[in-house]
């Protein structure tokens, strides 16, 4: 009965004129921020903290939460139209979204992303309402050994992100792991692979790598092949989706709404990892995986559903445990403390109107996002009709502004250019960029989890084989690695026997 009363108080606040107004303001600001390559919701929320200091804590959190999931919703736009991910969580969307836009179907790609985002966000909010009080206990069960096993499972899927050669995918992954180890070791305090350059002590930011490998690599390709005509610039295509499109989307949206939410609940996983795992799992079970990376409908629906579902799921550890699952939720945690709100197990009983008000406002916000974004798609997609020289200049400008706004260090701009050149040569020699990005994301978390596990177990490796969840995840990882090899050997034997 206590939960029911809390839900009613949250519903009353979320549907008040003030609540609706600030939800609308938050999602509009978040969508715009997400569309801009490199800006991201972290800076926007950090700027809002002093502005919301005198506001009611619930309304302030509703506003900042709207910015957060609005940015994830809108981040797909630049990924699809420009191959320049607006935020880290929409990198996987560009794998099929940008190829579809190049085919002259930008409107369709944006419509798929909008519908999938709405579905993932809405389903996860419903799950949040039903299971939020219980899921905090699940999040506590996941310790360093479980996270290490989860990262290993993620890395075994690298072969799924290759365009053909598994060896090239593994080489790209090794480069990603090498890049993430640059900087000061968090445990020993020693500098690694910095070459005595103080600019590298803090390591390389993910945004530098992502925008370099995708946005600037694409710009290099456009400049070098400037005499070639870009397909799809004059025609954005229809926004209408056929029955077959909805049928294709149904499976990934259903599965990834649940998987993305579960991954969002785990502290440290977040929307970025959820989008990659969502993309990989759907490609693994797809009947036609060879179409992925060329504009597959499922290749857009899966990551967009997963990242929006994970965004809502991330509020479980944030509100019920006070554990941030990503950089953005870490800033939100700071905002809660500034607003004199102490997150934790007692929040749902002490401040039910805040807990449930934020959750219900997410449902309202997802409706606003769909209603606002679908009618704007024809106008947003007009960016493809911009003359090539101006488009190139705008992408370079936004990419550099986004990277510079993170650290205000010009050295990061040189690193951005370096990764842009690297991305171009990777494309030239058919090295996939996706495994590098995935290894860069998972490598640092995997190293930290392994070290923490060794500290807990006093350097005893058996800790990974005595914890049920860790053993299960490692078992799945082993199967994910062995089964494709076995299938490849089997197909070769069949071809030899048939010949």
MILO-27676 format. One record per residue (C-alpha): residue in three letters; x, y, z; residue number from 1. Coordinates in Angstrom, 3 decimals, always signed. Example, Ala and Ser with C-alpha at 12.3 -4.5 7.8 and 13.67 -1.06 7.14 Angstrom:
BEGIN
R  res        xx        yy        zz    n
R  ALA   +12.300    -4.500    +7.800    1
R  SER   +13.670    -1.060    +7.140    2
***
This chain:
BEGIN
R  res        xx        yy        zz    n
R  UNK    +0.000    +0.000    +0.000    1
R  UNK    +2.927    +2.293    +0.675    2
R  UNK    +4.177    +1.890    -2.875    3
R  UNK    +0.696    +2.576    -4.243    4
R  UNK    +0.447    +5.813    -2.274    5
R  UNK    +3.934    +6.772    -3.472    6
R  UNK    +2.967    +6.111    -7.087    7
R  UNK    -0.130    +8.307    -6.687    8
R  UNK    +1.930   +11.163    -5.236    9
R  UNK    +4.486   +10.768    -8.039   10
R  UNK    +1.690   +10.714   -10.622   11
R  UNK    +0.205   +13.875    -9.164   12
R  UNK    +3.545   +15.670    -9.386   13
R  UNK    +4.482   +14.388   -12.857   14
R  UNK    +1.109   +15.397   -14.308   15
R  UNK    +1.016   +18.828   -12.679   16
R  UNK    +1.435   +21.862   -14.929   17
R  UNK    +4.864   +22.548   -13.441   18
R  UNK    +5.949   +18.920   -13.819   19
R  UNK    +4.826   +18.676   -17.458   20
R  UNK    +6.462   +22.012   -18.293   21
R  UNK    +9.850   +21.012   -16.897   22
R  UNK    +9.680   +17.545   -18.480   23
R  UNK    +9.019   +19.201   -21.834   24
R  UNK   +11.832   +21.700   -21.305   25
R  UNK   +14.259   +18.947   -20.295   26
R  UNK   +13.550   +16.597   -23.203   27
R  UNK   +13.687   +19.443   -25.741   28
R  UNK   +17.046   +20.616   -24.418   29
R  UNK   +18.312   +17.033   -24.243   30
R  UNK   +17.240   +16.241   -27.803   31
R  UNK   +19.011   +19.312   -29.148   32
R  UNK   +22.157   +18.547   -27.123   33
R  UNK   +22.138   +14.926   -28.277   34
R  UNK   +21.979   +15.997   -31.920   35
R  UNK   +25.136   +18.055   -31.609   36
R  UNK   +28.187   +15.792   -32.103   37
R  UNK   +30.295   +15.727   -28.975   38
R  UNK   +28.286   +17.964   -26.638   39
R  UNK   +26.593   +15.264   -24.556   40
R  UNK   +24.318   +15.540   -21.506   41
R  UNK   +27.090   +15.622   -18.875   42
R  UNK   +28.063   +19.244   -19.533   43
R  UNK   +24.436   +20.352   -19.761   44
R  UNK   +23.492   +18.746   -16.432   45
R  UNK   +26.624   +20.143   -14.758   46
R  UNK   +25.655   +23.638   -15.924   47
R  UNK   +22.104   +23.156   -14.615   48
R  UNK   +23.155   +22.270   -11.063   49
R  UNK   +23.653   +25.877    -9.877   50
R  UNK   +20.551   +26.973   -11.828   51
R  UNK   +18.331   +24.410   -10.074   52
R  UNK   +19.707   +25.007    -6.573   53
R  UNK   +16.686   +27.018    -5.423   54
R  UNK   +14.143   +24.761    -7.160   55
R  UNK   +12.113   +21.977    -5.619   56
R  UNK   +14.400   +18.899    -5.664   57
R  UNK   +11.830   +16.727    -7.448   58
R  UNK   +11.215   +19.261   -10.219   59
R  UNK   +14.966   +19.854   -10.576   60
R  UNK   +15.639   +16.124   -10.935   61
R  UNK   +12.754   +15.739   -13.392   62
R  UNK   +14.335   +18.485   -15.512   63
R  UNK   +17.844   +16.985   -15.444   64
R  UNK   +16.551   +13.446   -16.043   65
R  UNK   +14.686   +14.789   -19.081   66
R  UNK   +17.924   +16.207   -20.433   67
R  UNK   +19.628   +12.845   -19.896   68
R  UNK   +17.206   +10.519   -21.691   69
R  UNK   +16.338   +13.258   -24.207   70
R  UNK   +20.006   +13.388   -25.226   71
R  UNK   +20.121    +9.607   -25.666   72
R  UNK   +16.940    +9.832   -27.758   73
R  UNK   +18.280   +12.643   -29.939   74
R  UNK   +21.851   +11.362   -30.203   75
R  UNK   +20.887    +9.005   -33.009   76
R  UNK   +20.253   +11.911   -35.397   77
R  UNK   +23.870   +12.875   -36.024   78
R  UNK   +24.878    +9.190   -36.001   79
R  UNK   +22.440    +8.443   -38.813   80
R  UNK   +22.811   +11.590   -40.892   81
R  UNK   +26.503   +12.424   -40.495   82
R  UNK   +28.125    +9.272   -39.050   83
R  UNK   +29.094   +11.541   -36.140   84
R  UNK   +27.699   +10.020   -32.906   85
R  UNK   +26.034   +12.689   -30.799   86
R  UNK   +26.778   +10.741   -27.617   87
R  UNK   +28.645    +7.533   -26.796   88
R  UNK   +25.426    +5.526   -26.488   89
R  UNK   +24.531    +6.033   -30.172   90
R  UNK   +27.779    +4.841   -31.762   91
R  UNK   +26.263    +1.430   -32.600   92
R  UNK   +23.317    +3.170   -34.297   93
R  UNK   +25.657    +4.564   -36.940   94
R  UNK   +26.682    +1.060   -38.086   95
R  UNK   +23.429    +0.645   -40.036   96
R  UNK   +21.812    +4.058   -39.691   97
R  UNK   +24.391    +5.916   -41.768   98
R  UNK   +24.440    +3.313   -44.597   99
R  UNK   +20.638    +3.536   -44.755  100
R  UNK   +20.854    +7.333   -45.006  101
R  UNK   +23.381    +6.977   -47.838  102
R  UNK   +20.828    +4.878   -49.705  103
R  UNK   +18.407    +7.799   -49.652  104
R  UNK   +16.374    +6.450   -46.709  105
R  UNK   +17.356    +8.923   -44.004  106
R  UNK   +13.710    +9.573   -43.110  107
R  UNK   +13.058    +5.870   -42.630  108
R  UNK   +16.207    +5.431   -40.506  109
R  UNK   +15.238    +8.339   -38.242  110
R  UNK   +11.667    +7.033   -37.916  111
R  UNK   +12.945    +3.568   -36.922  112
R  UNK   +15.257    +5.152   -34.351  113
R  UNK   +12.453    +7.296   -32.911  114
R  UNK    +9.984    +4.412   -32.593  115
R  UNK   +12.602    +2.043   -31.166  116
R  UNK   +13.760    +4.676   -28.680  117
R  UNK   +10.197    +5.308   -27.545  118
R  UNK    +9.545    +1.577   -27.151  119
R  UNK   +12.729    +0.935   -25.171  120
R  UNK   +12.176    +3.948   -22.941  121
R  UNK    +8.502    +3.193   -22.291  122
R  UNK    +8.922    -0.524   -21.561  123
R  UNK   +11.835    +0.185   -19.219  124
R  UNK    +9.791    +2.780   -17.316  125
R  UNK    +7.025    +0.222   -16.807  126
R  UNK    +9.602    -2.309   -15.600  127
R  UNK   +11.056    +0.368   -13.359  128
R  UNK    +7.658    +0.971   -11.745  129
R  UNK    +7.071    -2.749   -11.228  130
R  UNK   +10.471    -3.909   -10.026  131
R  UNK   +12.497    -0.890    -8.860  132
R  UNK   +12.333    -1.775    -5.148  133
R  UNK   +13.513    -5.346    -5.903  134
R  UNK   +16.164    -4.652    -8.534  135
R  UNK   +18.481    -2.827    -6.156  136
R  UNK   +19.280    -6.182    -4.526  137
R  UNK   +20.240    -7.582    -7.945  138
R  UNK   +22.603    -4.691    -8.547  139
R  UNK   +24.367    -5.371    -5.221  140
R  UNK   +25.041    -9.012    -6.188  141
R  UNK   +27.204    -7.889    -9.107  142
R  UNK   +30.740    -7.461    -7.808  143
R  UNK   +34.095    -7.091    -9.599  144
R  UNK   +34.298   -10.803   -10.629  145
R  UNK   +30.861   -10.622   -12.253  146
R  UNK   +31.747    -7.409   -14.079  147
R  UNK   +34.996    -8.934   -15.332  148
R  UNK   +33.095   -11.949   -16.666  149
R  UNK   +30.548    -9.622   -18.304  150
R  UNK   +33.341    -7.656   -20.011  151
R  UNK   +34.912   -10.911   -21.239  152
R  UNK   +31.538   -11.907   -22.674  153
R  UNK   +31.352    -8.569   -24.468  154
R  UNK   +34.826    -8.966   -25.963  155
R  UNK   +34.033   -12.433   -27.334  156
R  UNK   +31.501   -10.772   -29.622  157
R  UNK   +34.193    -8.803   -31.479  158
R  UNK   +34.097   -11.248   -34.385  159
R  UNK   +30.427   -10.322   -34.877  160
R  UNK   +31.454    -6.731   -35.562  161
R  UNK   +33.902    -7.655   -38.322  162
R  UNK   +33.031    -7.010   -41.948  163
R  UNK   +34.680   -10.223   -43.068  164
R  UNK   +38.113   -10.877   -41.639  165
R  UNK   +38.104   -11.953   -37.998  166
R  UNK   +41.872   -11.394   -37.849  167
R  UNK   +41.445    -7.734   -38.831  168
R  UNK   +38.697    -7.360   -36.205  169
R  UNK   +41.012    -8.776   -33.520  170
R  UNK   +43.842    -6.449   -34.593  171
R  UNK   +41.461    -3.473   -34.315  172
R  UNK   +40.397    -4.682   -30.852  173
R  UNK   +44.032    -4.919   -29.711  174
R  UNK   +44.574    -1.315   -30.841  175
R  UNK   +41.523    -0.295   -28.794  176
R  UNK   +42.834    -2.012   -25.664  177
R  UNK   +46.258    -0.422   -26.189  178
R  UNK   +44.667    +3.018   -26.490  179
R  UNK   +42.616    +2.657   -23.292  180
R  UNK   +45.693    +1.724   -21.217  181
R  UNK   +47.331    +5.090   -21.920  182
R  UNK   +47.484    +7.396   -18.893  183
R  UNK   +47.992    +7.135   -15.146  184
R  UNK   +47.328    +3.727   -13.638  185
R  UNK   +44.438    +4.249   -11.216  186
R  UNK   +45.830    +1.764    -8.669  187
R  UNK   +49.591    +2.279    -8.764  188
R  UNK   +49.687    +5.916    -9.846  189
R  UNK   +52.348    +5.226   -12.489  190
R  UNK   +52.221    +6.686   -15.988  191
R  UNK   +51.701    +4.165   -18.777  192
R  UNK   +52.573    +4.722   -22.439  193
R  UNK   +52.540    +8.507   -22.121  194
R  UNK   +56.031    +8.984   -23.632  195
R  UNK   +56.639   +11.688   -21.011  196
R  UNK   +53.850   +13.788   -22.515  197
R  UNK   +51.805   +15.386   -19.699  198
R  UNK   +48.805   +15.716   -22.035  199
R  UNK   +48.413   +11.940   -22.033  200
R  UNK   +48.422   +11.502   -18.254  201
R  UNK   +44.623   +11.569   -18.103  202
R  UNK   +44.350    +9.118   -20.987  203
R  UNK   +42.351    +9.465   -24.188  204
R  UNK   +38.685   +10.405   -23.958  205
R  UNK   +36.157    +8.093   -25.584  206
R  UNK   +34.661   +10.978   -27.556  207
R  UNK   +38.026   +11.690   -29.203  208
R  UNK   +38.218    +8.091   -30.421  209
R  UNK   +34.563    +7.838   -31.530  210
R  UNK   +34.392   +11.146   -33.412  211
R  UNK   +37.804   +10.543   -34.961  212
R  UNK   +37.094    +7.009   -36.201  213
R  UNK   +33.626    +7.810   -37.499  214
R  UNK   +33.027   +11.516   -38.155  215
R  UNK   +36.502   +12.668   -39.226  216
R  UNK   +37.243    +9.416   -41.054  217
R  UNK   +34.082   +10.029   -43.079  218
R  UNK   +35.179   +13.614   -43.693  219
R  UNK   +38.583   +12.388   -44.927  220
R  UNK   +36.772   +10.037   -47.289  221
R  UNK   +34.530   +12.834   -48.580  222
R  UNK   +37.456   +15.186   -49.158  223
R  UNK   +39.645   +12.621   -50.911  224
R  UNK   +36.742   +11.346   -53.024  225
R  UNK   +35.173   +14.773   -53.508  226
R  UNK   +34.485   +14.151   -57.202  227
R  UNK   +32.193   +11.251   -56.345  228
R  UNK   +28.523   +11.951   -55.845  229
R  UNK   +27.073   +11.206   -52.409  230
R  UNK   +24.033    +8.982   -52.606  231
R  UNK   +20.946   +10.068   -50.789  232
R  UNK   +21.724   +13.763   -50.405  233
R  UNK   +18.870   +14.904   -52.617  234
R  UNK   +16.271   +12.466   -51.311  235
R  UNK   +15.605   +11.782   -47.650  236
R  UNK   +13.025    +9.121   -48.468  237
R  UNK    +9.655    +8.426   -46.896  238
R  UNK    +9.042    +8.320   -43.163  239
R  UNK    +6.403    +5.633   -43.544  240
R  UNK    +7.342    +2.164   -42.396  241
R  UNK    +5.844    -0.898   -44.040  242
R  UNK    +4.302    -3.869   -42.250  243
R  UNK    +7.466    -5.868   -42.951  244
R  UNK    +9.541    -3.118   -41.293  245
R  UNK    +7.412    -3.227   -38.154  246
R  UNK    +7.592    -7.028   -38.206  247
R  UNK   +11.390    -6.867   -38.385  248
R  UNK   +11.532    -4.325   -35.556  249
R  UNK    +9.177    -6.180   -33.226  250
R  UNK   +11.585    -8.909   -32.139  251
R  UNK   +14.632    -6.698   -31.451  252
R  UNK   +12.536    -4.062   -29.681  253
R  UNK   +10.938    -6.649   -27.395  254
R  UNK   +14.188    -8.422   -26.526  255
R  UNK   +16.344    -5.324   -26.172  256
R  UNK   +13.814    -3.483   -24.016  257
R  UNK   +14.365    -6.146   -21.363  258
R  UNK   +18.080    -6.719   -21.968  259
R  UNK   +18.850    -3.000   -22.105  260
R  UNK   +16.936    -2.385   -18.895  261
R  UNK   +18.797    -5.180   -17.079  262
R  UNK   +22.163    -3.838   -18.262  263
R  UNK   +21.140    -0.339   -17.214  264
R  UNK   +20.359    -1.576   -13.713  265
R  UNK   +23.939    -2.869   -13.330  266
R  UNK   +26.141    -0.042   -11.976  267
R  UNK   +28.829    +0.812   -14.512  268
R  UNK   +27.212    -0.772   -17.559  269
R  UNK   +25.097    +2.077   -18.944  270
R  UNK   +23.605    +2.933   -22.332  271
R  UNK   +26.838    +2.605   -24.323  272
R  UNK   +27.518    -1.012   -23.400  273
R  UNK   +23.804    -1.833   -23.678  274
R  UNK   +23.668    -0.500   -27.244  275
R  UNK   +26.703    -2.541   -28.328  276
R  UNK   +25.506    -5.737   -26.659  277
R  UNK   +22.030    -5.191   -28.099  278
R  UNK   +23.464    -4.791   -31.591  279
R  UNK   +25.756    -7.823   -31.232  280
R  UNK   +23.132   -10.178   -29.815  281
R  UNK   +20.639    -9.364   -32.532  282
R  UNK   +23.269    -9.821   -35.233  283
R  UNK   +24.247   -13.173   -33.692  284
R  UNK   +20.698   -14.532   -33.951  285
R  UNK   +19.842   -12.838   -37.267  286
R  UNK   +19.002   -15.066   -40.229  287
R  UNK   +20.837   -12.710   -42.589  288
R  UNK   +23.826   -11.257   -40.669  289
R  UNK   +25.546   -10.401   -43.956  290
R  UNK   +23.053    -7.539   -44.422  291
R  UNK   +24.077    -5.908   -41.163  292
R  UNK   +26.327    -2.890   -41.579  293
R  UNK   +24.647    -2.077   -44.892  294
R  UNK   +21.432    -0.506   -43.634  295
R  UNK   +19.576    -3.271   -41.797  296
R  UNK   +16.338    -2.278   -40.055  297
R  UNK   +17.174    -4.457   -37.047  298
R  UNK   +20.640    -2.880   -36.891  299
R  UNK   +19.012    +0.452   -36.014  300
R  UNK   +16.143    -0.824   -33.887  301
R  UNK   +18.294    -2.998   -31.595  302
R  UNK   +20.838    -0.437   -30.287  303
R  UNK   +18.273    +2.365   -30.116  304
R  UNK   +15.903    +0.255   -28.032  305
R  UNK   +18.701    -0.994   -25.771  306
R  UNK   +20.316    +2.372   -25.040  307
R  UNK   +17.029    +4.071   -24.142  308
R  UNK   +15.963    +1.125   -21.978  309
R  UNK   +19.326    +1.230   -20.193  310
R  UNK   +18.952    +4.968   -19.551  311
R  UNK   +15.829    +4.382   -17.484  312
R  UNK   +17.342    +1.303   -15.833  313
R  UNK   +20.324    +3.367   -14.694  314
R  UNK   +18.060    +5.219   -12.271  315
R  UNK   +17.619    +2.057   -10.168  316
R  UNK   +21.172    +1.992    -8.722  317
R  UNK   +21.286    +5.799    -8.699  318
R  UNK   +18.159    +6.347    -6.606  319
R  UNK   +17.978    +3.152    -4.558  320
R  UNK   +21.703    +2.617    -3.880  321
R  UNK   +23.355    +5.970    -4.606  322
R  UNK   +25.637    +4.224    -7.141  323
R  UNK   +26.076    +6.001   -10.494  324
R  UNK   +26.188    +3.753   -13.553  325
R  UNK   +27.792    +6.237   -15.936  326
R  UNK   +29.391    +9.665   -16.126  327
R  UNK   +26.014   +11.325   -16.573  328
R  UNK   +24.422    +9.581   -13.589  329
R  UNK   +27.519   +10.462   -11.543  330
R  UNK   +26.795   +14.127   -12.245  331
R  UNK   +23.133   +13.506   -11.378  332
R  UNK   +24.282   +11.998    -8.083  333
R  UNK   +26.219   +15.179    -7.367  334
R  UNK   +23.126   +17.195    -8.216  335
R  UNK   +21.056   +15.133    -5.753  336
R  UNK   +23.543   +15.787    -2.970  337
R  UNK   +23.604   +19.521    -3.770  338
R  UNK   +19.796   +19.513    -3.565  339
R  UNK   +20.071   +17.869    -0.118  340
R  UNK   +18.615   +14.563    -1.306  341
R  UNK   +20.368   +11.460    -0.009  342
R  UNK   +19.878    +8.549    -2.432  343
R  UNK   +19.740    +5.077    -0.955  344
R  UNK   +17.394    +2.301    +0.171  345
R  UNK   +15.403    +4.714    +2.369  346
R  UNK   +14.680    +7.171    -0.455  347
R  UNK   +11.639    +5.259    -1.679  348
R  UNK   +10.056    +5.424    +1.801  349
R  UNK   +11.316    +8.851    +2.931  350
R  UNK   +10.788   +10.692    -0.371  351
R  UNK    +8.245    +8.637    -2.379  352
R  UNK    +7.038   +11.685    -4.310  353
R  UNK   +10.595   +12.253    -5.606  354
R  UNK   +11.298    +8.607    -6.422  355
R  UNK    +8.020    +7.914    -8.191  356
R  UNK    +7.684   +11.439    -9.605  357
R  UNK   +10.939   +11.068   -11.535  358
R  UNK    +9.996    +7.588   -12.786  359
R  UNK    +6.504    +8.594   -13.984  360
R  UNK    +7.893   +11.773   -15.563  361
R  UNK   +10.058    +9.533   -17.772  362
R  UNK    +6.938    +7.985   -19.271  363
R  UNK    +5.521   +11.455   -19.952  364
R  UNK    +8.874   +12.520   -21.376  365
R  UNK    +9.026    +9.557   -23.773  366
R  UNK    +5.616   +10.505   -25.172  367
R  UNK    +6.821   +14.085   -25.660  368
R  UNK    +9.969   +12.866   -27.390  369
R  UNK    +8.033   +10.776   -29.895  370
R  UNK    +5.428   +13.475   -30.573  371
R  UNK    +8.103   +16.161   -31.002  372
R  UNK   +10.626   +14.176   -33.031  373
R  UNK    +8.504   +12.347   -35.611  374
R  UNK    +7.027   +15.517   -37.190  375
R  UNK   +10.479   +17.140   -37.231  376
R  UNK   +12.207   +14.283   -39.075  377
R  UNK   +11.656   +15.735   -42.594  378
R  UNK   +13.231   +19.007   -41.486  379
R  UNK   +16.060   +17.386   -39.507  380
R  UNK   +16.946   +15.151   -42.467  381
R  UNK   +17.329   +18.234   -44.692  382
R  UNK   +20.856   +18.435   -43.295  383
R  UNK   +21.761   +15.931   -46.034  384
R  UNK   +20.832   +18.511   -48.653  385
R  UNK   +23.469   +20.946   -47.370  386
R  UNK   +26.228   +21.487   -49.976  387
R  UNK   +29.165   +19.181   -49.367  388
R  UNK   +31.789   +21.889   -48.567  389
R  UNK   +29.512   +23.466   -45.951  390
R  UNK   +28.532   +20.070   -44.505  391
R  UNK   +32.189   +19.075   -44.150  392
R  UNK   +32.977   +22.350   -42.410  393
R  UNK   +30.043   +21.993   -40.004  394
R  UNK   +30.937   +18.411   -39.019  395
R  UNK   +34.577   +19.361   -38.401  396
R  UNK   +33.511   +22.413   -36.381  397
R  UNK   +31.020   +20.541   -34.175  398
R  UNK   +33.425   +17.636   -33.649  399
R  UNK   +36.218   +19.979   -32.556  400
R  UNK   +33.922   +22.036   -30.327  401
R  UNK   +32.620   +18.864   -28.690  402
R  UNK   +36.120   +17.490   -28.021  403
R  UNK   +37.545   +20.821   -26.849  404
R  UNK   +34.627   +21.426   -24.465  405
R  UNK   +35.561   +18.286   -22.507  406
R  UNK   +39.073   +19.247   -21.417  407
R  UNK   +39.768   +22.663   -22.999  408
R  UNK   +43.043   +21.174   -24.207  409
R  UNK   +44.193   +21.747   -27.787  410
R  UNK   +46.182   +18.501   -27.623  411
R  UNK   +42.879   +16.598   -27.767  412
R  UNK   +42.196   +18.245   -31.124  413
R  UNK   +45.442   +16.807   -32.486  414
R  UNK   +44.425   +13.414   -31.107  415
R  UNK   +41.045   +13.806   -32.816  416
R  UNK   +42.784   +14.411   -36.143  417
R  UNK   +45.111   +11.457   -35.534  418
R  UNK   +42.191    +9.096   -34.933  419
R  UNK   +40.447   +10.566   -37.980  420
R  UNK   +43.419    +9.655   -40.171  421
R  UNK   +43.633    +6.240   -38.492  422
R  UNK   +39.931    +5.687   -39.162  423
R  UNK   +40.355    +6.600   -42.818  424
R  UNK   +43.226    +4.152   -43.315  425
R  UNK   +41.302    +1.469   -41.429  426
R  UNK   +38.444    +1.963   -43.856  427
R  UNK   +40.855    +1.975   -46.815  428
R  UNK   +42.350    -1.382   -45.813  429
R  UNK   +39.031    -2.903   -44.633  430
R  UNK   +39.736    -2.880   -40.898  431
R  UNK   +36.425    -2.520   -38.980  432
R  UNK   +36.264    +0.376   -36.531  433
R  UNK   +33.548    -1.134   -34.320  434
R  UNK   +35.818    -3.715   -32.574  435
R  UNK   +38.279    -0.952   -31.701  436
R  UNK   +35.519    +1.129   -30.124  437
R  UNK   +34.089    -1.847   -28.210  438
R  UNK   +37.531    -2.878   -26.897  439
R  UNK   +38.211    +0.736   -25.873  440
R  UNK   +34.961    +0.820   -23.882  441
R  UNK   +35.342    -2.572   -22.232  442
R  UNK   +39.128    -2.680   -21.807  443
R  UNK   +39.422    -0.200   -18.959  444
R  UNK   +36.439    -1.610   -17.071  445
R  UNK   +37.743    -5.147   -17.542  446
R  UNK   +41.181    -4.231   -16.164  447
R  UNK   +39.743    -2.461   -13.133  448
R  UNK   +37.339    -5.322   -12.385  449
R  UNK   +40.130    -7.896   -12.661  450
R  UNK   +42.390    -5.957   -10.297  451
R  UNK   +39.609    -5.428    -7.779  452
R  UNK   +38.792    -9.146    -7.943  453
R  UNK   +42.426   -10.055    -7.310  454
R  UNK   +42.537    -7.684    -4.340  455
R  UNK   +39.392    -9.246    -2.857  456
R  UNK   +40.648   -12.818    -3.410  457
R  UNK   +44.263   -12.153    -2.427  458
R  UNK   +45.432   -12.943    -5.999  459
R  UNK   +43.485   -16.204    -6.154  460
R  UNK   +42.020   -16.785    -9.647  461
R  UNK   +39.500   -19.274    -8.284  462
R  UNK   +37.236   -16.348    -7.358  463
R  UNK   +35.988   -16.352   -10.952  464
R  UNK   +34.984   -20.018   -10.722  465
R  UNK   +33.395   -20.066    -7.276  466
R  UNK   +30.770   -17.372    -7.876  467
R  UNK   +27.723   -18.678    -9.794  468
R  UNK   +27.006   -15.553   -11.872  469
R  UNK   +30.652   -15.114   -12.880  470
R  UNK   +30.952   -18.812   -13.857  471
R  UNK   +27.740   -18.617   -15.890  472
R  UNK   +28.884   -15.529   -17.778  473
R  UNK   +32.310   -17.031   -18.469  474
R  UNK   +30.588   -20.210   -19.696  475
R  UNK   +28.441   -18.202   -22.112  476
R  UNK   +31.563   -16.316   -23.251  477
R  UNK   +33.329   -19.623   -23.933  478
R  UNK   +30.371   -20.861   -25.954  479
R  UNK   +30.217   -17.576   -27.874  480
R  UNK   +33.887   -18.048   -28.780  481
R  UNK   +33.859   -21.791   -29.539  482
R  UNK   +30.537   -22.213   -31.381  483
R  UNK   +31.418   -19.909   -34.342  484
R  UNK   +34.776   -21.702   -34.730  485
R  UNK   +33.033   -25.079   -34.678  486
R  UNK   +30.478   -23.884   -37.230  487
R  UNK   +33.270   -22.597   -39.494  488
R  UNK   +35.129   -25.936   -39.317  489
R  UNK   +31.899   -27.814   -39.967  490
R  UNK   +31.030   -25.699   -43.015  491
R  UNK   +34.523   -26.231   -44.431  492
R  UNK   +34.184   -29.997   -44.045  493
R  UNK   +30.809   -29.933   -45.769  494
R  UNK   +32.206   -27.883   -48.654  495
R  UNK   +35.119   -30.299   -49.052  496
R  UNK   +32.790   -33.306   -49.009  497
R  UNK   +30.476   -31.727   -51.572  498
R  UNK   +33.391   -30.855   -53.873  499
***
